[in-house]
């Protein structure tokens, strides 16, 4: 098959869920001569699709006719006659080892051979429960015999069971549409507690992927800082260390963490999904401590690397408009192998292949920032790395990180920097819509209380208000709710603009941290032209 002979027949769109497919089965489920497609997803959904055509893919897109969520990832799915020769069943195996089935039989109809008039479902359930209880009794009897035999080998002394070992199934992927990372942790037994520790600031994003029965507690940054200072003082005085909410195993103490959160499960959840947004410019290993609800307690620590340009998603190509944007460029030359350059790029950007192809002599990768929409291109070969982006912050981060990695290897590099002023205005234009909307929302929230007070004093319905103020008063509940949901987004976006201001002037060798308060006032004024001019000042 060649590319010219390939033909796309249909595509399944998963909406906002976007869970990977673990298994697929095609079968004549309803025994009507038409194939059905059974899909088992990583988030625990089993889905059945049918088509109007005799075979899936001949005409219309498949139609989803059945969907259920089992609470843990589905590992296998099949179809056939299991409990009844006359009806097919969909049989699935979950991550914890559960075997579940969904039947096409009309189970609510009256059972033909039941004199009490019960439904088929009631009769089948009663028979299966009787069989299961018999199996459980036999297993308990065997377990008591094994316990007695084990006690004899121990001389009748009570033994302390070792902590149970357990496997952890975890994923940590960037969702480009959400501009956030989705962390999924799953074990085969119920989860008691999950602790998330990160050396860089994280912003938790509300998502419908998270179970409502999980209690989330985020440790305030001020408390982390206080505990870090106390631990450092204790170490300096030689009085030892004490485990705190910011400390723990894995070689990281409280001083290394800038974000700590705990997740407590209340309904025996075996799977936790967390959506978070990282802060670019900082890097480190995020640690996740998973505590199983077992006796005795057992825990495991898993780590995930956070890259300095973590929100940059790799893309196959850029659009003509993206390619035409003004870009700042940093070029490194020196005595370095292609493998060394590849290793450095891999430590800065996500989704870079772990290994080079055998015959590669140079590489080119394109990236798009999933939050701001800015782009980046990195080219490298033996003795040369070229990084260009329409975001001066991305260029500054790449410059700092590659210089630091080269110093650690004792490799001397020459830098050739081209910082274009046009790239500043281009980048600010990319986030202008988001920033103006959030600032307008904040302004409306600020004046709602004043409008309410004025209308109460006048004693009327406020019909004399201007159309703008009348609309704000009418939609005040929606405005307050939207601002509540996006208050962190405004703070996050303001931080991006502030970092851009510092990075742009740092590329030009100018220190402007003393001008940050003035910049923040310009941001809050919601004047785009004034904001651009603030960036282009000399900085003296």
C-alpha positions as CSV (number, residue, x, y, z in Angstrom):
1,X,0.0,0.0,0.0
2,X,1.3,3.4,-1.0
3,X,0.3,6.9,0.2
4,X,-1.4,7.6,-3.1
5,X,-3.6,4.5,-2.7
6,X,-4.6,5.1,0.9
7,X,-8.2,6.3,1.4
8,X,-9.8,7.6,4.6
9,X,-13.2,6.1,5.1
10,X,-14.2,7.5,8.4
11,X,-12.9,8.8,11.7
12,X,-14.1,8.4,15.3
13,X,-14.0,11.7,17.3
14,X,-13.9,11.3,21.1
15,X,-15.1,14.8,22.0
16,X,-13.4,16.2,25.0
17,X,-12.5,12.8,26.5
18,X,-9.7,11.9,24.1
19,X,-8.8,8.6,25.8
20,X,-6.5,6.1,24.0
21,X,-8.0,2.9,22.6
22,X,-6.6,-0.2,24.2
23,X,-8.5,-2.9,22.3
24,X,-10.9,-3.3,19.4
25,X,-13.1,-6.2,18.4
26,X,-15.3,-6.4,15.3
27,X,-18.2,-8.9,15.5
28,X,-21.8,-9.4,14.4
29,X,-23.1,-8.5,17.8
30,X,-26.8,-8.6,17.0
31,X,-26.6,-11.5,14.6
32,X,-28.2,-9.4,11.9
33,X,-25.5,-9.7,9.3
34,X,-24.0,-6.3,10.1
35,X,-20.7,-5.9,11.8
36,X,-20.4,-4.0,15.1
37,X,-17.2,-2.5,16.4
38,X,-16.4,-2.8,20.2
39,X,-13.9,-0.4,21.6
40,X,-12.2,-0.6,25.1
41,X,-10.6,2.7,26.2
42,X,-7.9,3.5,28.7
43,X,-10.2,5.6,30.8
44,X,-12.5,2.6,31.4
45,X,-15.2,3.2,28.7
46,X,-16.6,0.3,26.7
47,X,-18.3,1.6,23.5
48,X,-20.3,-0.2,20.7
49,X,-20.5,1.3,17.2
50,X,-22.7,0.1,14.4
51,X,-23.1,1.2,10.8
52,X,-26.0,1.4,8.4
53,X,-23.8,-0.4,5.8
54,X,-23.3,-4.1,5.7
55,X,-19.7,-3.7,6.7
56,X,-18.3,-0.9,8.8
57,X,-16.6,1.7,6.7
58,X,-18.5,1.3,3.4
59,X,-20.6,4.4,3.7
60,X,-21.6,6.4,6.7
61,X,-19.6,7.0,9.8
62,X,-20.2,4.5,12.6
63,X,-22.9,5.4,15.1
64,X,-22.3,4.9,18.9
65,X,-25.2,2.9,20.3
66,X,-23.8,1.8,23.7
67,X,-21.3,3.2,26.2
68,X,-20.5,2.3,29.8
69,X,-17.7,3.3,32.2
70,X,-16.2,0.7,34.5
71,X,-13.9,2.9,36.6
72,X,-10.6,1.3,35.4
73,X,-8.8,0.8,32.1
74,X,-10.1,-1.9,29.8
75,X,-7.4,-4.3,28.8
76,X,-9.3,-6.7,26.5
77,X,-12.7,-7.0,24.8
78,X,-14.3,-9.9,22.9
79,X,-17.8,-10.9,21.8
80,X,-19.6,-14.2,21.6
81,X,-22.1,-16.6,23.2
82,X,-21.2,-17.0,26.9
83,X,-24.2,-17.7,29.2
84,X,-26.8,-18.1,26.5
85,X,-26.4,-19.8,23.2
86,X,-29.1,-17.6,21.6
87,X,-27.6,-14.2,22.5
88,X,-24.2,-12.7,22.2
89,X,-22.4,-10.9,25.0
90,X,-19.7,-8.3,25.2
91,X,-17.0,-9.6,27.6
92,X,-14.3,-7.2,28.9
93,X,-11.3,-7.6,31.2
94,X,-10.2,-4.6,33.3
95,X,-6.8,-3.6,34.7
96,X,-7.5,-5.1,38.2
97,X,-8.5,-8.4,36.7
98,X,-12.3,-8.0,36.7
99,X,-14.3,-9.9,34.0
100,X,-17.5,-8.1,33.1
101,X,-20.1,-8.9,30.4
102,X,-23.0,-7.0,28.8
103,X,-25.6,-9.1,27.1
104,X,-27.9,-8.5,24.2
105,X,-30.6,-10.7,25.7
106,X,-33.9,-9.1,26.8
107,X,-33.3,-9.7,30.5
108,X,-36.4,-7.7,31.7
109,X,-38.9,-10.0,30.0
110,X,-40.6,-12.7,32.1
111,X,-38.6,-15.9,32.4
112,X,-40.5,-18.7,30.5
113,X,-39.6,-21.5,33.0
114,X,-40.2,-19.5,36.2
115,X,-43.4,-20.2,38.0
116,X,-43.1,-17.0,40.2
117,X,-43.3,-14.7,37.2
118,X,-39.8,-13.2,37.7
119,X,-37.7,-11.6,35.0
120,X,-34.9,-13.4,33.2
121,X,-32.5,-11.0,34.9
122,X,-33.7,-11.8,38.4
123,X,-33.5,-15.6,37.8
124,X,-30.1,-15.4,36.3
125,X,-28.8,-13.2,39.1
126,X,-30.1,-15.5,41.8
127,X,-28.5,-18.6,40.1
128,X,-25.1,-16.8,39.7
129,X,-25.1,-15.5,43.3
130,X,-25.7,-19.0,44.6
131,X,-22.8,-20.3,42.5
132,X,-20.5,-17.5,43.6
133,X,-21.3,-17.9,47.3
134,X,-20.5,-21.6,47.0
135,X,-17.1,-20.7,45.4
136,X,-16.4,-18.1,48.1
137,X,-17.1,-20.7,50.9
138,X,-14.7,-23.1,49.3
139,X,-12.0,-20.5,48.9
140,X,-12.4,-19.4,52.6
141,X,-12.1,-23.0,53.7
142,X,-8.9,-23.5,51.7
143,X,-7.5,-20.2,53.1
144,X,-8.0,-21.3,56.7
145,X,-6.2,-24.6,56.0
146,X,-3.3,-22.7,54.4
147,X,-3.1,-20.3,57.4
148,X,-3.1,-23.2,59.9
149,X,-0.3,-25.0,57.9
150,X,1.8,-21.7,57.8
151,X,1.4,-21.2,61.6
152,X,2.8,-24.7,62.2
153,X,5.9,-23.8,60.2
154,X,6.4,-20.7,62.4
155,X,6.1,-22.7,65.6
156,X,2.7,-21.2,66.5
157,X,4.1,-17.6,66.7
158,X,2.1,-14.8,65.0
159,X,3.8,-13.5,61.9
160,X,4.0,-10.0,60.6
161,X,3.0,-10.0,56.9
162,X,5.4,-8.1,54.6
163,X,4.0,-5.0,52.8
164,X,2.2,-6.1,49.7
165,X,3.8,-5.2,46.4
166,X,1.6,-3.7,43.7
167,X,2.0,-2.5,40.1
168,X,1.3,1.1,39.0
169,X,-0.1,1.9,35.6
170,X,0.6,5.6,35.0
171,X,0.5,8.1,32.0
172,X,1.6,11.7,31.8
173,X,0.6,13.3,28.5
174,X,0.2,16.9,27.2
175,X,-3.3,17.6,25.9
176,X,-2.8,20.3,23.3
177,X,-6.4,21.4,23.3
178,X,-6.6,21.9,27.0
179,X,-3.0,23.3,27.1
180,X,-2.5,21.1,30.2
181,X,-1.0,17.8,31.2
182,X,-3.2,14.9,32.2
183,X,-1.8,12.6,34.8
184,X,-3.4,9.2,35.2
185,X,-2.5,6.8,38.0
186,X,-4.1,3.3,38.3
187,X,-3.5,0.3,40.5
188,X,-5.2,-3.0,40.9
189,X,-6.5,-2.4,44.4
190,X,-8.2,0.6,45.9
191,X,-6.2,3.8,46.4
192,X,-6.0,5.3,49.8
193,X,-3.9,8.4,49.2
194,X,-2.0,10.1,46.5
195,X,0.6,12.8,47.1
196,X,1.8,15.0,44.3
197,X,5.1,16.9,44.7
198,X,6.7,19.2,42.1
199,X,9.9,21.3,42.1
200,X,8.2,23.8,39.8
201,X,4.8,25.6,40.3
202,X,1.8,23.8,38.9
203,X,-1.7,25.1,38.2
204,X,-4.5,22.5,38.8
205,X,-7.1,22.7,36.0
206,X,-10.7,21.7,36.6
207,X,-11.7,18.8,34.4
208,X,-14.6,16.4,34.1
209,X,-12.1,13.6,34.1
210,X,-11.7,13.9,37.9
211,X,-14.0,11.9,40.2
212,X,-16.2,14.1,42.5
213,X,-15.6,11.8,45.5
214,X,-11.9,12.5,45.7
215,X,-10.9,15.1,48.3
216,X,-8.1,17.4,47.0
217,X,-5.9,19.4,49.4
218,X,-3.3,21.8,48.1
219,X,-0.6,22.9,50.5
220,X,-0.3,26.7,50.4
221,X,3.1,27.9,49.0
222,X,3.7,30.0,52.2
223,X,3.4,26.8,54.3
224,X,5.9,25.0,52.0
225,X,8.3,27.9,52.3
226,X,8.0,27.9,56.2
227,X,8.6,24.2,56.5
228,X,11.5,24.4,54.1
229,X,13.1,27.1,56.2
230,X,12.6,25.1,59.4
231,X,14.1,22.0,57.8
232,X,17.1,23.9,56.5
233,X,17.6,25.5,60.0
234,X,17.4,22.0,61.6
235,X,20.0,20.6,59.3
236,X,22.3,23.6,59.9
237,X,22.0,23.1,63.7
238,X,22.7,19.4,63.3
239,X,19.5,18.5,65.0
240,X,18.5,16.1,62.2
241,X,15.6,16.3,59.7
242,X,11.9,15.8,60.0
243,X,9.6,14.6,57.3
244,X,7.1,17.4,56.2
245,X,4.4,17.8,53.7
246,X,7.0,19.2,51.3
247,X,9.7,16.5,51.9
248,X,9.8,12.9,51.4
249,X,11.8,10.2,49.7
250,X,13.3,10.0,46.3
251,X,16.1,12.3,47.2
252,X,14.0,15.4,47.4
253,X,13.5,17.5,50.6
254,X,11.0,20.2,51.4
255,X,13.3,22.8,49.9
256,X,13.0,21.2,46.5
257,X,9.2,21.5,46.2
258,X,7.2,24.4,45.0
259,X,3.9,22.6,44.8
260,X,2.4,19.9,47.0
261,X,-1.1,18.4,46.9
262,X,-2.8,15.4,48.4
263,X,-5.7,13.3,46.9
264,X,-7.8,11.2,49.3
265,X,-10.1,8.6,47.9
266,X,-13.4,7.9,49.6
267,X,-15.2,5.4,47.3
268,X,-12.4,2.8,46.8
269,X,-11.2,4.4,43.6
270,X,-8.6,2.4,41.7
271,X,-7.9,5.2,39.2
272,X,-7.1,8.9,39.7
273,X,-6.9,11.5,36.9
274,X,-5.3,14.9,37.5
275,X,-5.2,17.8,35.0
276,X,-2.5,20.4,35.6
277,X,-0.7,23.2,33.7
278,X,3.0,23.6,34.1
279,X,5.1,26.8,34.2
280,X,7.7,27.1,31.4
281,X,11.2,28.1,32.2
282,X,11.7,25.7,35.1
283,X,12.5,22.0,35.0
284,X,12.7,19.1,37.4
285,X,11.2,15.7,38.3
286,X,7.6,15.6,39.6
287,X,7.1,12.9,42.2
288,X,3.8,11.0,42.8
289,X,3.5,8.9,45.9
290,X,0.7,6.3,45.6
291,X,-0.5,4.7,48.9
292,X,-2.6,1.6,48.5
293,X,-5.6,0.9,50.8
294,X,-4.1,-2.4,52.0
295,X,-3.1,-4.0,55.3
296,X,-0.4,-3.2,56.1
297,X,-0.1,0.0,54.2
298,X,2.1,0.0,51.1
299,X,3.3,2.9,48.9
300,X,5.2,3.5,45.7
301,X,6.9,6.6,44.2
302,X,6.8,7.3,40.5
303,X,8.5,10.2,38.8
304,X,7.9,12.3,35.6
305,X,10.3,14.7,34.0
306,X,9.1,18.3,33.4
307,X,10.9,19.9,30.6
308,X,11.8,23.7,30.5
309,X,9.5,24.1,27.4
310,X,6.9,21.6,28.7
311,X,3.9,23.2,27.0
312,X,5.4,23.0,23.5
313,X,3.7,20.1,21.6
314,X,5.5,18.6,18.7
315,X,3.8,19.0,15.3
316,X,4.7,17.7,11.9
317,X,4.7,21.0,10.2
318,X,3.8,24.7,10.7
319,X,1.2,26.6,8.7
320,X,2.3,29.3,6.2
321,X,1.1,32.0,8.6
322,X,3.2,30.5,11.4
323,X,6.3,30.2,9.2
324,X,5.9,33.9,8.1
325,X,6.0,35.2,11.7
326,X,9.0,37.3,12.8
327,X,11.3,35.1,14.9
328,X,14.2,35.6,17.2
329,X,17.0,33.1,16.5
330,X,19.9,31.7,18.7
331,X,22.7,29.7,17.0
332,X,25.2,27.6,18.8
333,X,28.4,26.4,17.2
334,X,31.2,24.4,18.8
335,X,32.8,21.0,19.1
336,X,29.8,18.7,19.8
337,X,28.6,15.4,18.4
338,X,25.1,15.0,16.8
339,X,24.2,12.7,19.7
340,X,25.2,15.3,22.3
341,X,23.1,17.9,20.5
342,X,20.1,15.5,20.4
343,X,20.5,14.8,24.1
344,X,20.4,18.5,24.9
345,X,17.3,19.1,22.7
346,X,15.6,16.1,24.3
347,X,16.2,17.6,27.8
348,X,14.6,20.9,26.8
349,X,11.6,19.9,24.7
350,X,9.0,17.2,25.2
351,X,8.2,14.3,22.7
352,X,11.7,14.3,21.2
353,X,12.5,10.7,20.1
354,X,14.8,9.0,22.6
355,X,17.2,7.8,19.9
356,X,18.5,9.0,16.6
357,X,18.0,7.0,13.4
358,X,21.1,5.1,12.3
359,X,21.7,7.3,9.2
360,X,20.7,10.7,10.6
361,X,23.2,13.5,10.0
362,X,20.8,16.3,11.0
363,X,17.4,16.7,12.6
364,X,14.6,19.3,12.4
365,X,11.6,19.5,14.8
366,X,8.6,21.9,14.9
367,X,6.7,22.8,18.1
368,X,3.6,24.8,19.0
369,X,2.9,26.2,22.4
370,X,-0.5,24.7,23.3
371,X,-1.4,27.7,25.6
372,X,-0.1,30.8,23.7
373,X,-0.1,29.4,20.1
374,X,3.5,30.5,19.6
375,X,5.8,28.2,17.6
376,X,9.4,27.0,17.7
377,X,11.8,25.3,15.3
378,X,15.0,23.5,16.3
379,X,17.6,22.3,13.8
380,X,20.8,20.6,14.8
381,X,23.6,18.7,13.3
382,X,27.2,18.0,14.2
383,X,28.8,21.2,15.8
384,X,25.6,23.3,15.3
385,X,22.3,23.9,17.0
386,X,19.8,26.5,15.7
387,X,16.7,27.4,17.8
388,X,14.2,30.0,16.5
389,X,10.8,31.1,17.9
390,X,8.3,33.9,17.7
391,X,8.4,33.8,21.5
392,X,11.5,35.6,22.9
393,X,10.9,33.7,26.2
394,X,11.3,30.4,24.5
395,X,14.6,31.6,22.9
396,X,15.8,32.9,26.3
397,X,15.0,29.6,27.9
398,X,16.7,27.5,25.2
399,X,19.7,29.8,25.4
400,X,20.1,29.4,29.1
401,X,19.5,25.7,29.2
402,X,21.9,24.8,26.3
403,X,24.6,27.1,27.8
404,X,24.2,25.4,31.2
405,X,24.3,21.9,29.6
406,X,27.4,22.8,27.6
407,X,29.2,24.1,30.7
408,X,28.4,20.9,32.6
409,X,30.1,19.0,29.7
410,X,33.0,21.5,29.6
411,X,32.1,22.2,25.9
412,X,32.8,25.7,24.7
413,X,30.1,27.1,22.5
414,X,29.9,30.3,20.5
415,X,26.5,32.1,20.4
416,X,25.0,34.1,17.6
417,X,21.7,35.8,18.7
418,X,19.2,37.7,16.6
419,X,16.5,39.2,18.7
420,X,13.8,40.8,16.6
421,X,11.6,43.5,18.1
422,X,8.8,42.4,15.8
423,X,8.6,39.1,17.5
424,X,7.6,40.8,20.8
425,X,4.5,42.4,19.2
426,X,3.7,39.2,17.3
427,X,3.7,37.2,20.5
428,X,1.7,39.7,22.4
429,X,-0.9,39.6,19.6
430,X,-1.2,35.9,20.0
431,X,-2.4,36.2,23.7
432,X,-4.1,39.6,23.2
433,X,-7.6,38.1,22.9
434,X,-7.3,36.0,26.1
435,X,-5.7,38.8,28.1
436,X,-8.3,41.4,27.1
437,X,-11.2,39.1,27.8
438,X,-9.9,38.2,31.3
439,X,-9.2,41.8,32.1
440,X,-12.6,42.8,30.9
441,X,-14.1,40.1,33.1
442,X,-12.2,41.3,36.1
443,X,-13.3,44.9,35.5
444,X,-17.0,43.8,35.3
445,X,-16.7,41.9,38.6
446,X,-15.2,45.0,40.3
447,X,-18.0,47.3,39.2
448,X,-20.9,44.9,39.9
449,X,-21.0,45.8,43.6
450,X,-20.9,49.5,42.9
451,X,-23.8,49.1,40.4
452,X,-25.9,47.2,42.9
453,X,-25.3,49.8,45.6
454,X,-26.3,52.7,43.3
455,X,-29.5,50.9,42.1
456,X,-30.5,50.1,45.8
457,X,-30.0,53.7,46.8
458,X,-32.1,55.0,43.9
459,X,-34.9,52.5,44.8
460,X,-35.8,51.5,41.2
461,X,-34.9,48.7,38.7
462,X,-32.0,50.6,37.2
463,X,-33.7,51.3,33.9
464,X,-31.7,54.5,33.6
465,X,-28.4,52.6,33.5
466,X,-26.3,52.6,30.3
467,X,-26.8,49.5,28.1
468,X,-23.3,48.3,29.2
469,X,-24.0,48.5,32.9
470,X,-27.5,47.2,32.5
471,X,-26.1,44.1,30.7
472,X,-23.5,43.6,33.5
473,X,-26.2,43.8,36.2
474,X,-28.4,41.4,34.4
475,X,-25.7,38.8,33.9
476,X,-23.9,39.3,37.2
477,X,-24.2,35.7,38.3
478,X,-22.8,34.3,35.1
479,X,-20.0,36.9,35.2
480,X,-19.0,36.0,38.7
481,X,-19.0,32.3,38.0
482,X,-16.9,32.7,34.9
483,X,-14.4,34.9,36.7
484,X,-14.3,32.4,39.6
485,X,-13.4,29.6,37.1
486,X,-10.8,31.8,35.3
487,X,-9.2,33.9,38.1
488,X,-6.2,31.6,38.1
489,X,-6.0,31.9,34.3
490,X,-5.6,35.7,34.5
491,X,-2.8,35.3,37.1
492,X,-1.1,32.7,34.9
493,X,-1.4,34.9,31.8
494,X,0.0,37.9,33.6
495,X,2.9,35.8,34.7
496,X,3.6,34.9,31.0
497,X,3.7,38.6,30.0
498,X,5.9,39.4,33.0
499,X,8.3,36.6,32.1
500,X,8.3,37.8,28.5
501,X,9.2,41.3,29.6
502,X,12.2,40.0,31.7
503,X,13.4,37.5,29.0
504,X,13.2,40.0,26.1
505,X,15.4,42.5,27.9
506,X,17.7,39.8,29.2
507,X,18.4,38.7,25.6
508,X,19.4,42.3,25.0
509,X,21.6,42.4,28.2
510,X,19.3,44.8,30.1
511,X,18.1,44.2,33.7
512,X,14.5,45.4,34.1
513,X,13.1,43.6,37.2
514,X,12.8,47.0,38.9
515,X,10.2,47.9,36.2
516,X,7.9,45.0,36.8
517,X,5.5,47.0,39.0
518,X,5.1,49.6,36.3
519,X,4.6,46.8,33.7
520,X,1.8,45.2,35.8
521,X,0.0,48.6,36.0
522,X,0.1,48.8,32.2
523,X,-1.2,45.2,31.9
524,X,-4.2,46.0,34.1
525,X,-5.0,49.2,32.1
526,X,-5.9,46.9,29.2
527,X,-4.1,49.1,26.6
528,X,-2.4,46.9,24.1
529,X,-0.4,49.7,22.4
530,X,0.9,51.0,25.7
531,X,1.9,47.4,26.6
532,X,3.9,47.0,23.4
533,X,5.6,50.4,23.9
534,X,6.5,49.3,27.5
535,X,8.5,46.4,26.0
536,X,10.3,48.5,23.4
537,X,11.6,51.1,25.8
538,X,15.4,51.1,26.2
539,X,15.1,49.9,29.8
540,X,17.4,52.5,31.3
